[in-house]
Amino acid sequence: MTLQQISQKARGTHRGTNIALLLVLAGMMIEMTAFIIGIALGISYADYWANSQAVRDAASPTNNPGILSQVGTITAVEAWLVPFKFVGLSMFFSGIAAALYTIVKTMQLRGDAFAASFPIALGIGSGTDADGGNS
């Protein structure tokens, strides 16, 4: 690879940087949302357990339907909150993996740039090819 090709490739930010940033931020946003929903779920638990066991056991659609509604809400939210948290965590870790991939690609590009410019720095190459113009 010539120095001109390397220079063109090195301009701007790597596409993987934007993808990594997007994945990490989306994962963090999902985790923060799940945290807030978890706090609200904890408040629902506290309201439910504030009633005595006799009141909870005697709850029916005609007698104190609010307790049954709380049980339904708690059960439904728990059913989707755990997978929601898992999606957020997987997006966060995918962003970290994309960032590491970008670092590897950038290091390879820097290695190519060094290999192409080293003969020129020593004064034995013309800068036309990575092998010092000997091809």
HELIX and SHEET records of a PDB file:
HELIX    1   1 LEU A    3  ALA A   10  1                                   8    
HELIX    2   2 ARG A   15  TRP A   49  1                                  35    
HELIX    3   3 GLN A   53  ASP A   57  1                                   5    
HELIX    4   4 PRO A   65  LEU A  122  1                                  58    
END                                                                             
